[in-house]
């Protein structure tokens, strides 16, 4: 069997699909069309396979971003990939988008803050310590908050490095509050699925992922349903809560 991985990230408004070989990226599609993923996902998956001249039966494993992101985007991606994994009889692995972004800077030493757009004038954010030798430790659980609340949580930080699409959206605020902050720019605005080639496919998780080396524990095998990382309640849950008041 060929060592091929079909990877998907549709946690946000954009959609990324990639076909990975044993050591290199074979094909990739990135779409940011402003339309529901349900309209483009299956055709994007087909196009990646066509570009590489590969059939579905040749895929050895599948990899899926489980968040953080919107309820509808994650649900669409999970349904598609879990359906493919079941029909093909192939293993499905999951990764967290913020961890993958952070792991791309495993050479960095200092505080790292990943910020992505959660819409509604909020952001998903996570905070890491990097030792400059490949070890990245997540300091707090993934969170959703107003950008001003992120500033308050980071009080005392001197020169954090901000990455992710949300870092660009609220750069003026972060620069004002953290004059020494570093912004590497568009290169680290979104995760590249090609980065998955750097990591091992783990069939078992770790006891405490938040305390582990994030850069060494990106991909975990999913048995059964993939647990999404919503962070924020869905609109249906919010509306239900309002009705119950």
GUZA-799882 format. One record per residue: x, y, z of N, C-alpha, C in turn; residue in one letter. Coordinates in nm, 3 decimals, always signed. Each point is the difference from the previous one (the first is absolute). Layout:
N
[r [X; Y; Z]; [X; Y; Z]; [X; Y; Z]; 'A']
...
This chain:
245
[r [+0.085; -0.121; +0.000]; [-0.085; +0.121; +0.000]; [+0.087; +0.125; +0.000]; 'X']
[r [-0.036; +0.099; -0.079]; [+0.077; +0.124; -0.006]; [-0.020; +0.081; +0.128]; 'X']
[r [+0.101; +0.075; +0.037]; [-0.004; +0.079; +0.123]; [-0.058; +0.137; -0.031]; 'X']
[r [-0.132; +0.009; -0.014]; [-0.066; +0.124; -0.038]; [-0.099; +0.042; +0.109]; 'X']
[r [-0.003; +0.131; +0.026]; [-0.090; +0.056; +0.099]; [-0.085; +0.109; -0.064]; 'X']
[r [-0.130; -0.007; +0.020]; [-0.092; +0.104; -0.045]; [-0.034; +0.084; +0.121]; 'X']
[r [+0.035; +0.130; -0.004]; [-0.016; +0.089; +0.116]; [-0.097; +0.112; -0.032]; 'X']
[r [-0.074; +0.041; +0.104]; [-0.104; +0.102; -0.018]; [-0.003; +0.096; +0.118]; 'X']
[r [-0.013; +0.129; -0.032]; [-0.026; +0.102; +0.102]; [-0.111; +0.091; -0.052]; 'X']
[r [-0.117; -0.010; +0.062]; [-0.109; +0.092; -0.035]; [-0.058; +0.059; +0.128]; 'X']
[r [+0.089; +0.027; +0.095]; [-0.042; +0.052; +0.130]; [-0.046; +0.144; -0.005]; 'X']
[r [+0.040; +0.073; -0.105]; [-0.037; +0.141; -0.011]; [-0.073; +0.026; -0.130]; 'X']
[r [+0.004; +0.124; -0.045]; [-0.068; +0.035; -0.125]; [+0.073; -0.054; -0.122]; 'X']
[r [+0.130; -0.022; +0.011]; [+0.076; -0.056; -0.111]; [+0.002; -0.152; +0.009]; 'X']
[r [+0.039; -0.061; -0.110]; [+0.002; -0.146; -0.010]; [+0.134; -0.043; -0.057]; 'X']
[r [+0.067; -0.094; +0.067]; [+0.127; -0.053; -0.050]; [-0.009; -0.151; -0.010]; 'X']
[r [+0.042; -0.053; -0.114]; [+0.008; -0.144; -0.021]; [+0.137; -0.031; -0.057]; 'X']
[r [+0.064; -0.103; +0.052]; [+0.133; -0.035; -0.049]; [+0.016; -0.151; -0.008]; 'X']
[r [+0.078; -0.042; -0.097]; [+0.041; -0.139; -0.010]; [+0.148; -0.006; +0.030]; 'X']
[r [+0.036; -0.077; +0.103]; [+0.138; -0.008; +0.046]; [+0.057; -0.137; -0.032]; 'X']
[r [+0.122; +0.000; -0.053]; [+0.071; -0.125; -0.019]; [+0.080; -0.033; +0.125]; 'X']
[r [+0.091; -0.094; -0.010]; [+0.079; -0.038; +0.117]; [+0.090; +0.113; +0.046]; 'X']
[r [+0.050; +0.082; -0.095]; [+0.097; +0.103; +0.036]; [-0.028; +0.136; -0.062]; 'X']
[r [-0.105; +0.013; -0.079]; [-0.024; +0.129; -0.065]; [-0.148; +0.022; -0.029]; 'X']
[r [-0.033; +0.125; -0.023]; [-0.134; +0.039; -0.042]; [-0.017; -0.034; -0.147]; 'X']
[r [-0.107; -0.072; -0.032]; [-0.026; -0.040; -0.139]; [-0.099; +0.093; -0.070]; 'X']
[r [-0.100; +0.047; +0.074]; [-0.100; +0.090; -0.059]; [-0.071; +0.072; +0.113]; 'X']
[r [-0.046; +0.122; -0.028]; [-0.068; +0.079; +0.102]; [-0.096; +0.098; -0.067]; 'X']
[r [-0.115; +0.019; +0.064]; [-0.097; +0.100; -0.043]; [-0.038; +0.085; +0.121]; 'X']
[r [+0.002; +0.132; -0.020]; [-0.041; +0.094; +0.104]; [-0.108; +0.088; -0.059]; 'X']
[r [-0.116; +0.005; +0.064]; [-0.114; +0.078; -0.047]; [-0.046; +0.096; +0.108]; 'X']
[r [-0.024; +0.123; -0.040]; [-0.055; +0.101; +0.090]; [-0.104; +0.078; -0.079]; 'X']
[r [-0.113; -0.067; -0.027]; [-0.099; +0.052; -0.092]; [-0.119; +0.065; +0.069]; 'X']
[r [-0.006; -0.011; +0.131]; [-0.112; +0.059; +0.071]; [-0.131; -0.074; -0.018]; 'X']
[r [+0.007; -0.129; -0.035]; [-0.120; -0.082; -0.016]; [+0.007; -0.117; +0.098]; 'X']
[r [-0.112; -0.062; +0.035]; [+0.002; -0.113; +0.094]; [+0.089; -0.114; -0.050]; 'X']
[r [+0.072; -0.062; +0.092]; [+0.089; -0.110; -0.038]; [-0.077; -0.116; -0.063]; 'X']
[r [-0.127; -0.014; +0.032]; [-0.080; -0.108; -0.056]; [-0.008; +0.010; -0.153]; 'X']
[r [+0.023; +0.119; -0.055]; [-0.008; +0.019; -0.145]; [+0.132; -0.029; -0.071]; 'X']
[r [+0.109; +0.000; +0.072]; [+0.131; -0.012; -0.065]; [+0.085; -0.118; +0.049]; 'X']
[r [-0.034; -0.058; +0.114]; [+0.088; -0.098; +0.064]; [+0.023; -0.123; -0.087]; 'X']
[r [-0.105; -0.065; -0.044]; [+0.017; -0.125; -0.074]; [+0.072; +0.022; -0.133]; 'X']
[r [-0.031; +0.110; -0.068]; [+0.070; +0.027; -0.126]; [+0.147; +0.032; +0.024]; 'X']
[r [+0.032; +0.066; +0.113]; [+0.140; +0.028; +0.033]; [+0.075; -0.129; +0.029]; 'X']
[r [-0.063; -0.092; +0.073]; [+0.063; -0.130; +0.026]; [+0.027; -0.073; -0.131]; 'X']
[r [-0.098; +0.001; -0.090]; [+0.017; -0.067; -0.129]; [+0.113; +0.063; -0.081]; 'X']
[r [+0.007; +0.135; +0.000]; [+0.101; +0.068; -0.080]; [+0.141; -0.029; +0.048]; 'X']
[r [+0.018; -0.010; +0.131]; [+0.133; -0.032; +0.052]; [+0.044; -0.139; -0.047]; 'X']
[r [-0.091; -0.094; +0.004]; [+0.033; -0.135; -0.047]; [+0.030; -0.001; -0.149]; 'X']
[r [-0.078; +0.075; -0.078]; [+0.021; +0.008; -0.144]; [+0.136; +0.063; -0.031]; 'X']
[r [+0.035; +0.108; +0.072]; [+0.129; +0.065; -0.022]; [+0.117; -0.096; +0.019]; 'X']
[r [-0.014; -0.086; +0.101]; [+0.110; -0.092; +0.031]; [-0.012; -0.132; -0.075]; 'X']
[r [-0.110; -0.021; -0.073]; [-0.019; -0.126; -0.072]; [-0.016; -0.118; +0.093]; 'X']
[r [-0.073; +0.021; +0.110]; [-0.016; -0.101; +0.104]; [-0.148; -0.034; +0.018]; 'X']
[r [-0.030; -0.124; +0.026]; [-0.136; -0.042; +0.028]; [-0.023; -0.010; +0.150]; 'X']
[r [-0.125; +0.010; +0.042]; [-0.032; -0.008; +0.143]; [+0.050; -0.128; +0.064]; 'X']
[r [-0.004; -0.110; -0.074]; [+0.041; -0.129; +0.056]; [+0.147; -0.003; +0.037]; 'X']
[r [+0.079; +0.092; -0.056]; [+0.144; +0.004; +0.029]; [+0.033; +0.077; +0.127]; 'X']
[r [-0.097; +0.071; +0.058]; [+0.024; +0.077; +0.122]; [+0.021; -0.094; +0.118]; 'X']
[r [+0.105; +0.026; +0.077]; [+0.029; -0.084; +0.117]; [-0.061; +0.054; +0.128]; 'X']
[r [-0.008; +0.132; +0.013]; [-0.056; +0.060; +0.121]; [-0.060; +0.135; -0.034]; 'X']
[r [-0.082; +0.050; +0.092]; [-0.062; +0.131; -0.017]; [+0.033; +0.084; +0.123]; 'X']
[r [+0.013; +0.130; -0.019]; [+0.030; +0.091; +0.110]; [-0.096; +0.118; -0.006]; 'X']
[r [-0.052; +0.037; +0.116]; [-0.106; +0.100; +0.007]; [+0.028; +0.101; +0.110]; 'X']
[r [-0.018; +0.129; -0.030]; [+0.008; +0.103; +0.103]; [-0.131; -0.001; +0.079]; 'X']
[r [+0.010; -0.011; +0.133]; [-0.120; -0.007; +0.083]; [-0.033; +0.132; +0.068]; 'X']
[r [+0.068; +0.108; -0.040]; [-0.033; +0.130; +0.055]; [+0.125; +0.072; +0.048]; 'X']
[r [-0.019; +0.112; +0.069]; [-0.129; +0.062; +0.030]; [-0.062; +0.062; -0.125]; 'X']
[r [-0.133; +0.010; +0.003]; [-0.069; +0.055; -0.115]; [-0.149; -0.001; +0.020]; 'X']
[r [-0.070; +0.036; -0.105]; [-0.145; +0.011; +0.008]; [-0.065; -0.138; -0.002]; 'X']
[r [-0.117; -0.009; +0.058]; [-0.072; -0.127; +0.011]; [-0.027; -0.058; -0.138]; 'X']
[r [-0.054; +0.081; -0.091]; [-0.040; -0.052; -0.131]; [+0.122; -0.043; -0.082]; 'X']
[r [+0.107; +0.079; +0.002]; [+0.119; -0.035; -0.078]; [+0.062; -0.130; +0.048]; 'X']
[r [+0.015; -0.015; +0.131]; [+0.060; -0.121; +0.054]; [-0.090; -0.121; -0.025]; 'X']
[r [-0.129; +0.018; +0.014]; [-0.094; -0.111; -0.019]; [+0.006; -0.052; -0.143]; 'X']
[r [+0.007; +0.090; -0.097]; [+0.007; -0.041; -0.140]; [+0.128; -0.079; -0.028]; 'X']
[r [+0.113; +0.051; +0.048]; [+0.126; -0.070; -0.022]; [+0.005; -0.134; +0.068]; 'X']
[r [-0.048; -0.007; +0.122]; [+0.004; -0.125; +0.074]; [-0.090; -0.106; -0.063]; 'X']
[r [-0.117; +0.041; -0.045]; [-0.092; -0.094; -0.064]; [+0.063; -0.060; -0.125]; 'X']
[r [+0.066; +0.087; -0.079]; [+0.060; -0.047; -0.124]; [+0.117; -0.094; +0.026]; 'X']
[r [+0.089; +0.037; +0.089]; [+0.120; -0.081; +0.024]; [-0.031; -0.128; +0.076]; 'X']
[r [-0.092; +0.006; +0.094]; [-0.038; -0.122; +0.072]; [-0.071; -0.096; -0.095]; 'X']
[r [-0.079; +0.055; -0.094]; [-0.065; -0.085; -0.099]; [+0.101; -0.068; -0.091]; 'X']
[r [+0.102; +0.075; -0.042]; [+0.105; -0.058; -0.085]; [+0.079; -0.106; +0.076]; 'X']
[r [+0.035; +0.031; +0.125]; [+0.078; -0.096; +0.079]; [-0.077; -0.130; +0.017]; 'X']
[r [-0.129; +0.011; +0.024]; [-0.082; -0.120; +0.019]; [-0.014; -0.079; -0.129]; 'X']
[r [-0.028; +0.069; -0.110]; [-0.021; -0.070; -0.127]; [+0.129; -0.062; -0.054]; 'X']
[r [+0.113; +0.065; +0.024]; [+0.128; -0.052; -0.049]; [+0.065; -0.097; +0.096]; 'X']
[r [-0.047; -0.001; +0.125]; [+0.064; -0.083; +0.101]; [+0.138; +0.050; +0.036]; 'X']
[r [+0.016; +0.134; +0.003]; [+0.130; +0.060; +0.028]; [-0.006; +0.077; +0.132]; 'X']
[r [+0.114; +0.014; +0.069]; [+0.001; +0.075; +0.127]; [-0.014; +0.149; -0.023]; 'X']
[r [-0.065; +0.065; +0.096]; [-0.017; +0.146; -0.003]; [+0.077; +0.060; +0.116]; 'X']
[r [+0.082; +0.101; -0.029]; [+0.076; +0.071; +0.102]; [-0.050; +0.144; +0.009]; 'X']
[r [+0.008; +0.057; +0.118]; [-0.047; +0.137; +0.023]; [+0.114; +0.087; +0.052]; 'X']
[r [-0.007; +0.128; -0.031]; [+0.096; +0.096; +0.052]; [-0.072; +0.130; +0.031]; 'X']
[r [+0.063; +0.083; +0.084]; [-0.055; +0.130; +0.038]; [+0.074; +0.108; -0.078]; 'X']
[r [-0.076; +0.088; -0.064]; [+0.060; +0.099; -0.087]; [+0.099; +0.090; +0.072]; 'X']
[r [-0.031; +0.043; +0.123]; [+0.090; +0.088; +0.075]; [+0.132; -0.071; +0.030]; 'X']
[r [-0.008; -0.128; +0.036]; [+0.123; -0.074; +0.029]; [+0.087; -0.013; -0.124]; 'X']
[r [-0.064; -0.022; -0.115]; [+0.077; -0.013; -0.124]; [+0.067; +0.133; -0.036]; 'X']
[r [-0.070; +0.109; +0.020]; [+0.060; +0.132; -0.022]; [+0.119; +0.022; +0.093]; 'X']
[r [-0.019; -0.032; +0.126]; [+0.107; +0.020; +0.098]; [+0.121; -0.087; -0.030]; 'X']
[r [-0.024; -0.123; -0.041]; [+0.110; -0.094; -0.025]; [+0.088; +0.044; -0.116]; 'X']
[r [-0.052; +0.085; -0.088]; [+0.082; +0.050; -0.111]; [+0.110; +0.092; +0.050]; 'X']
[r [-0.011; +0.047; +0.126]; [+0.102; +0.087; +0.058]; [+0.074; -0.071; +0.114]; 'X']
[r [+0.027; -0.128; -0.019]; [+0.068; -0.075; +0.106]; [+0.144; +0.045; +0.021]; 'X']
[r [+0.049; +0.087; -0.088]; [+0.135; +0.057; +0.015]; [-0.002; +0.126; +0.087]; 'X']
[r [-0.120; +0.054; +0.027]; [-0.011; +0.129; +0.069]; [+0.016; -0.018; +0.151]; 'X']
[r [+0.055; +0.104; +0.063]; [+0.015; -0.001; +0.145]; [-0.074; +0.120; +0.058]; 'X']
[r [-0.099; -0.027; +0.084]; [-0.077; +0.108; +0.062]; [-0.147; -0.034; +0.005]; 'X']
[r [-0.082; +0.101; +0.020]; [-0.145; -0.018; +0.007]; [-0.061; +0.007; -0.139]; 'X']
[r [-0.089; -0.091; -0.027]; [-0.066; -0.006; -0.130]; [-0.151; +0.003; +0.023]; 'X']
[r [-0.069; +0.087; -0.072]; [-0.145; +0.013; +0.012]; [-0.062; -0.023; -0.138]; 'X']
[r [-0.087; -0.101; -0.008]; [-0.072; -0.028; -0.124]; [-0.139; +0.061; +0.011]; 'X']
[r [-0.037; +0.082; -0.098]; [-0.129; +0.069; +0.000]; [-0.066; -0.020; -0.136]; 'X']
[r [-0.121; -0.056; +0.000]; [-0.075; -0.018; -0.124]; [-0.139; +0.061; +0.014]; 'X']
[r [-0.056; +0.036; -0.112]; [-0.129; +0.071; -0.001]; [-0.114; -0.092; +0.039]; 'X']
[r [-0.078; +0.040; +0.101]; [-0.118; -0.074; +0.041]; [-0.128; +0.071; -0.041]; 'X']
[r [+0.016; +0.110; -0.076]; [-0.113; +0.084; -0.041]; [-0.068; +0.060; +0.122]; 'X']
[r [-0.108; +0.073; -0.020]; [-0.071; +0.067; +0.109]; [+0.093; +0.087; +0.083]; 'X']
[r [+0.105; +0.052; -0.063]; [+0.100; +0.083; +0.067]; [+0.071; -0.074; +0.113]; 'X']
[r [+0.016; -0.129; -0.016]; [+0.072; -0.082; +0.096]; [+0.110; -0.079; -0.072]; 'X']
[r [+0.088; -0.058; +0.081]; [+0.109; -0.082; -0.055]; [+0.012; -0.129; +0.079]; 'X']
[r [+0.048; -0.103; -0.069]; [+0.049; -0.119; +0.069]; [+0.148; +0.026; +0.027]; 'X']
[r [+0.045; -0.034; +0.121]; [+0.141; +0.026; +0.026]; [+0.058; -0.106; +0.093]; 'X']
[r [+0.130; -0.016; -0.009]; [+0.074; -0.092; +0.085]; [+0.139; +0.056; +0.025]; 'X']
[r [+0.058; -0.039; +0.111]; [+0.125; +0.060; +0.049]; [+0.102; -0.111; +0.025]; 'X']
[r [+0.119; +0.015; -0.056]; [+0.103; -0.104; +0.008]; [+0.132; +0.056; +0.051]; 'X']
[r [+0.079; -0.087; +0.059]; [+0.140; +0.027; +0.033]; [+0.087; -0.082; -0.094]; 'X']
[r [+0.098; +0.063; -0.062]; [+0.091; -0.068; -0.092]; [+0.142; +0.009; +0.055]; 'X']
[r [+0.071; -0.112; +0.005]; [+0.134; +0.003; +0.059]; [+0.111; +0.016; -0.102]; 'X']
[r [-0.035; +0.013; -0.129]; [+0.100; +0.018; -0.104]; [+0.070; -0.128; -0.041]; 'X']
[r [-0.035; -0.112; +0.062]; [+0.063; -0.128; -0.033]; [-0.105; -0.104; -0.042]; 'X']
[r [-0.115; +0.049; -0.043]; [-0.102; -0.091; -0.050]; [-0.111; -0.034; +0.096]; 'X']
[r [+0.009; +0.047; +0.125]; [-0.105; -0.031; +0.097]; [-0.095; +0.119; +0.012]; 'X']
[r [-0.127; -0.028; -0.021]; [-0.104; +0.102; +0.008]; [-0.106; -0.048; +0.097]; 'X']
[r [-0.025; +0.079; +0.104]; [-0.096; -0.038; +0.103]; [-0.118; +0.097; -0.002]; 'X']
[r [-0.121; -0.055; -0.009]; [-0.119; +0.083; +0.005]; [-0.028; +0.038; +0.144]; 'X']
[r [-0.011; +0.131; +0.028]; [-0.011; +0.049; +0.137]; [-0.143; -0.006; +0.054]; 'X']
[r [-0.098; +0.023; -0.086]; [-0.140; +0.002; +0.043]; [-0.084; -0.074; -0.103]; 'X']
[r [-0.121; -0.043; +0.037]; [-0.089; -0.064; -0.099]; [-0.036; +0.098; -0.111]; 'X']
[r [-0.042; -0.054; -0.113]; [-0.047; +0.084; -0.110]; [-0.120; +0.082; +0.049]; 'X']
[r [-0.005; +0.126; -0.045]; [-0.104; +0.089; +0.049]; [-0.058; +0.084; -0.113]; 'X']
[r [-0.120; +0.053; +0.023]; [-0.060; +0.098; -0.089]; [-0.030; +0.123; +0.085]; 'X']
[r [+0.031; +0.120; -0.053]; [-0.016; +0.122; +0.080]; [+0.004; +0.122; -0.091]; 'X']
[r [-0.039; +0.114; +0.056]; [+0.020; +0.127; -0.069]; [+0.150; +0.029; -0.003]; 'X']
[r [+0.050; +0.066; -0.105]; [+0.143; +0.033; -0.005]; [+0.048; +0.076; +0.123]; 'X']
[r [-0.084; +0.088; +0.056]; [+0.040; +0.075; +0.119]; [+0.020; -0.093; +0.118]; 'X']
[r [-0.079; -0.106; +0.009]; [+0.016; -0.097; +0.109]; [+0.129; -0.079; -0.016]; 'X']
[r [+0.040; -0.025; -0.124]; [+0.128; -0.067; -0.025]; [+0.115; +0.085; +0.053]; 'X']
[r [-0.009; +0.130; -0.025]; [+0.102; +0.093; +0.050]; [+0.010; -0.009; +0.152]; 'X']
[r [-0.113; -0.003; +0.068]; [+0.000; -0.008; +0.146]; [+0.063; -0.131; +0.048]; 'X']
[r [-0.032; -0.110; -0.070]; [+0.054; -0.130; +0.040]; [+0.151; -0.006; -0.020]; 'X']
[r [+0.050; +0.077; -0.095]; [+0.143; -0.002; -0.030]; [+0.078; +0.108; +0.075]; 'X']
[r [-0.066; +0.066; +0.093]; [+0.066; +0.106; +0.077]; [+0.128; -0.055; +0.063]; 'X']
[r [+0.107; +0.074; -0.014]; [+0.129; -0.045; +0.052]; [+0.091; -0.057; -0.107]; 'X']
[r [-0.058; -0.036; -0.115]; [+0.082; -0.048; -0.111]; [+0.078; +0.117; -0.059]; 'X']
[r [+0.124; -0.026; -0.038]; [+0.085; +0.108; -0.050]; [+0.006; +0.003; -0.152]; 'X']
[r [+0.047; -0.107; -0.058]; [+0.018; -0.002; -0.145]; [-0.062; -0.127; -0.060]; 'X']
[r [-0.131; -0.017; +0.013]; [-0.062; -0.120; -0.059]; [+0.005; +0.006; -0.151]; 'X']
[r [+0.007; -0.117; -0.061]; [-0.007; -0.011; -0.144]; [-0.142; -0.041; -0.036]; 'X']
[r [-0.068; +0.079; -0.082]; [-0.139; -0.025; -0.037]; [-0.007; -0.058; -0.141]; 'X']
[r [-0.072; -0.112; -0.014]; [-0.021; -0.060; -0.132]; [-0.148; -0.035; -0.014]; 'X']
[r [-0.041; -0.033; -0.123]; [-0.139; -0.034; -0.027]; [-0.072; +0.116; -0.066]; 'X']
[r [-0.108; -0.031; -0.070]; [-0.075; +0.103; -0.070]; [-0.054; +0.108; +0.090]; 'X']
[r [-0.039; -0.035; +0.122]; [-0.052; +0.099; +0.093]; [+0.105; +0.098; +0.048]; 'X']
[r [+0.126; -0.042; -0.001]; [+0.107; +0.091; +0.040]; [+0.009; +0.117; -0.096]; 'X']
[r [-0.023; -0.026; -0.128]; [+0.002; +0.108; -0.098]; [-0.121; +0.090; +0.012]; 'X']
[r [-0.116; -0.060; +0.029]; [-0.123; +0.079; +0.012]; [+0.009; +0.103; +0.113]; 'X']
[r [+0.064; -0.041; +0.110]; [+0.004; +0.086; +0.119]; [+0.142; +0.043; +0.033]; 'X']
[r [+0.082; +0.010; -0.102]; [+0.140; +0.035; +0.021]; [+0.017; +0.135; +0.068]; 'X']
[r [-0.079; +0.100; -0.038]; [+0.015; +0.134; +0.058]; [-0.023; -0.003; +0.151]; 'X']
[r [-0.098; -0.077; +0.045]; [-0.027; -0.012; +0.143]; [+0.117; -0.068; +0.071]; 'X']
[r [+0.046; -0.112; -0.055]; [+0.108; -0.074; +0.065]; [+0.131; +0.081; -0.001]; 'X']
[r [+0.025; +0.072; -0.107]; [+0.121; +0.084; -0.006]; [-0.005; +0.111; +0.103]; 'X']
[r [-0.117; +0.057; +0.018]; [-0.014; +0.109; +0.097]; [+0.023; -0.050; +0.143]; 'X']
[r [-0.051; -0.117; +0.030]; [+0.011; -0.054; +0.136]; [+0.133; -0.070; +0.026]; 'X']
[r [+0.062; -0.051; -0.106]; [+0.128; -0.071; +0.013]; [+0.097; +0.058; -0.102]; 'X']
[r [+0.066; +0.110; +0.033]; [+0.089; +0.068; -0.095]; [+0.111; -0.089; -0.055]; 'X']
[r [+0.040; -0.100; +0.078]; [+0.108; -0.087; -0.046]; [-0.048; -0.124; -0.072]; 'X']
[r [-0.130; -0.008; -0.027]; [-0.056; -0.119; -0.065]; [+0.058; -0.020; -0.139]; 'X']
[r [+0.006; -0.127; -0.041]; [+0.054; -0.037; -0.131]; [-0.113; -0.059; -0.084]; 'X']
[r [-0.008; +0.040; -0.129]; [-0.101; -0.049; -0.091]; [+0.068; -0.049; -0.128]; 'X']
[r [+0.019; -0.130; -0.015]; [+0.068; -0.050; -0.120]; [-0.082; +0.011; -0.127]; 'X']
[r [-0.129; +0.031; +0.011]; [-0.079; +0.032; -0.119]; [-0.071; -0.117; -0.064]; 'X']
[r [-0.028; +0.016; -0.131]; [-0.086; -0.092; -0.073]; [+0.054; -0.143; -0.005]; 'X']
[r [+0.132; -0.015; +0.012]; [+0.059; -0.133; -0.006]; [-0.057; -0.093; +0.106]; 'X']
[r [-0.038; +0.057; +0.113]; [-0.055; -0.081; +0.110]; [-0.145; +0.039; +0.030]; 'X']
[r [-0.071; +0.048; -0.101]; [-0.140; +0.039; +0.020]; [-0.092; -0.122; +0.002]; 'X']
[r [+0.038; -0.105; -0.069]; [-0.082; -0.121; -0.003]; [+0.092; -0.122; -0.002]; 'X']
[r [-0.048; -0.112; +0.047]; [+0.085; -0.119; +0.000]; [+0.014; -0.058; -0.140]; 'X']
[r [+0.115; -0.055; -0.031]; [+0.021; -0.071; -0.124]; [-0.006; -0.148; +0.028]; 'X']
[r [-0.086; -0.070; -0.071]; [-0.017; -0.143; +0.025]; [+0.128; -0.078; -0.029]; 'X']
[r [+0.087; +0.057; -0.081]; [+0.129; -0.064; -0.026]; [+0.080; -0.019; +0.128]; 'X']
[r [-0.025; +0.085; +0.100]; [+0.071; -0.011; +0.127]; [-0.025; -0.134; +0.069]; 'X']
[r [-0.110; -0.066; -0.032]; [-0.031; -0.127; +0.063]; [+0.106; -0.106; -0.027]; 'X']
[r [+0.075; +0.017; -0.108]; [+0.104; -0.097; -0.035]; [+0.112; -0.005; +0.104]; 'X']
[r [+0.010; +0.103; +0.083]; [+0.108; +0.006; +0.098]; [-0.030; -0.082; +0.124]; 'X']
[r [-0.123; -0.050; +0.015]; [-0.040; -0.059; +0.127]; [-0.039; -0.147; -0.014]; 'X']
[r [+0.004; -0.068; +0.113]; [-0.033; -0.143; +0.003]; [-0.151; -0.018; +0.011]; 'X']
[r [-0.044; -0.115; -0.049]; [-0.142; -0.035; +0.010]; [-0.017; -0.081; +0.129]; 'X']
[r [-0.058; +0.063; +0.101]; [-0.009; -0.061; +0.132]; [-0.132; -0.078; +0.014]; 'X']
[r [+0.011; -0.127; +0.034]; [-0.120; -0.082; +0.017]; [-0.056; +0.009; +0.141]; 'X']
[r [+0.075; +0.061; +0.092]; [-0.047; +0.022; +0.136]; [+0.031; +0.142; +0.042]; 'X']
[r [-0.090; +0.060; +0.077]; [+0.020; +0.136; +0.047]; [+0.091; +0.005; +0.121]; 'X']
[r [+0.019; +0.118; +0.052]; [+0.078; +0.018; +0.121]; [-0.095; +0.035; +0.113]; 'X']
[r [+0.043; -0.025; +0.123]; [-0.088; +0.019; +0.115]; [-0.044; +0.144; +0.017]; 'X']
[r [+0.092; +0.093; -0.024]; [-0.031; +0.142; +0.019]; [+0.057; +0.079; -0.117]; 'X']
[r [-0.076; +0.010; -0.111]; [+0.053; +0.068; -0.119]; [+0.045; +0.143; +0.026]; 'X']
[r [-0.066; +0.071; +0.093]; [+0.036; +0.139; +0.026]; [+0.139; +0.012; +0.060]; 'X']
[r [+0.045; -0.104; +0.069]; [+0.131; +0.005; +0.063]; [+0.108; -0.066; -0.085]; 'X']
[r [-0.041; -0.058; -0.112]; [+0.095; -0.072; -0.085]; [+0.068; +0.094; -0.097]; 'X']
[r [+0.100; -0.055; -0.068]; [+0.065; +0.074; -0.107]; [-0.093; +0.000; -0.121]; 'X']
[r [-0.063; +0.112; -0.027]; [-0.097; +0.010; -0.108]; [+0.061; -0.043; -0.133]; 'X']
[r [+0.125; +0.040; -0.024]; [+0.064; -0.029; -0.127]; [+0.026; -0.148; -0.022]; 'X']
[r [-0.010; -0.081; +0.104]; [+0.023; -0.143; -0.013]; [-0.129; -0.079; +0.007]; 'X']
[r [-0.112; +0.068; +0.010]; [-0.127; -0.070; +0.021]; [-0.113; +0.065; -0.080]; 'X']
[r [+0.024; +0.015; -0.129]; [-0.098; +0.071; -0.083]; [-0.115; -0.091; -0.043]; 'X']
[r [+0.031; -0.120; -0.045]; [-0.099; -0.086; -0.064]; [-0.037; -0.119; +0.086]; 'X']
[r [-0.131; -0.016; +0.025]; [-0.049; -0.111; +0.080]; [-0.105; -0.078; -0.079]; 'X']
[r [+0.008; -0.130; +0.009]; [-0.098; -0.083; -0.068]; [-0.136; +0.011; +0.068]; 'X']
[r [-0.104; +0.008; -0.082]; [-0.137; +0.012; +0.051]; [-0.068; -0.136; -0.011]; 'X']
[r [-0.049; -0.051; +0.110]; [-0.078; -0.123; +0.000]; [-0.145; +0.036; +0.027]; 'X']
[r [-0.087; -0.026; -0.096]; [-0.138; +0.042; +0.015]; [-0.018; +0.142; -0.048]; 'X']
[r [-0.090; +0.073; +0.062]; [-0.028; +0.138; -0.040]; [+0.114; +0.092; +0.041]; 'X']
[r [+0.032; +0.095; -0.087]; [+0.103; +0.099; +0.028]; [-0.058; +0.110; +0.088]; 'X']
[r [+0.064; +0.027; +0.113]; [-0.049; +0.104; +0.091]; [+0.038; +0.137; -0.053]; 'X']
[r [-0.097; +0.082; -0.041]; [+0.032; +0.132; -0.053]; [+0.043; +0.097; +0.110]; 'X']
[r [+0.076; +0.099; -0.038]; [+0.044; +0.103; +0.092]; [-0.074; +0.128; -0.036]; 'X']
[r [-0.122; +0.013; +0.052]; [-0.082; +0.117; -0.030]; [+0.042; +0.121; +0.083]; 'X']
[r [+0.027; -0.022; +0.127]; [+0.031; +0.103; +0.100]; [-0.124; +0.084; +0.031]; 'X']
[r [-0.061; +0.056; -0.103]; [-0.119; +0.082; +0.021]; [-0.125; -0.085; -0.029]; 'X']
[r [-0.107; +0.017; +0.077]; [-0.124; -0.075; -0.027]; [-0.053; +0.031; -0.139]; 'X']
[r [-0.071; -0.095; -0.059]; [-0.062; +0.023; -0.129]; [-0.115; +0.099; +0.014]; 'X']
[r [-0.044; +0.055; -0.112]; [-0.113; +0.093; +0.002]; [-0.123; -0.065; +0.058]; 'X']
[r [-0.022; -0.129; -0.032]; [-0.117; -0.071; +0.052]; [+0.005; -0.009; +0.152]; 'X']
[r [+0.119; -0.028; +0.055]; [+0.014; -0.009; +0.146]; [-0.022; +0.136; +0.065]; 'X']
[r [+0.051; +0.106; -0.064]; [-0.019; +0.135; +0.054]; [-0.146; +0.037; +0.001]; 'X']
[r [-0.069; -0.028; -0.111]; [-0.142; +0.033; -0.010]; [-0.083; -0.081; +0.099]; 'X']
[r [+0.038; -0.128; +0.018]; [-0.071; -0.085; +0.095]; [+0.015; +0.054; +0.141]; 'X']
[r [+0.122; +0.050; +0.032]; [+0.023; +0.056; +0.133]; [-0.083; +0.124; +0.025]; 'X']
[r [-0.016; +0.081; -0.107]; [-0.081; +0.121; +0.015]; [-0.146; -0.034; +0.025]; 'X']
[r [-0.049; -0.106; -0.068]; [-0.139; -0.039; +0.017]; [-0.027; -0.054; +0.140]; 'X']
[r [+0.106; -0.058; +0.061]; [-0.018; -0.060; +0.131]; [+0.004; +0.099; +0.113]; 'X']
[r [+0.030; +0.126; -0.029]; [+0.009; +0.101; +0.105]; [-0.138; +0.049; +0.044]; 'X']
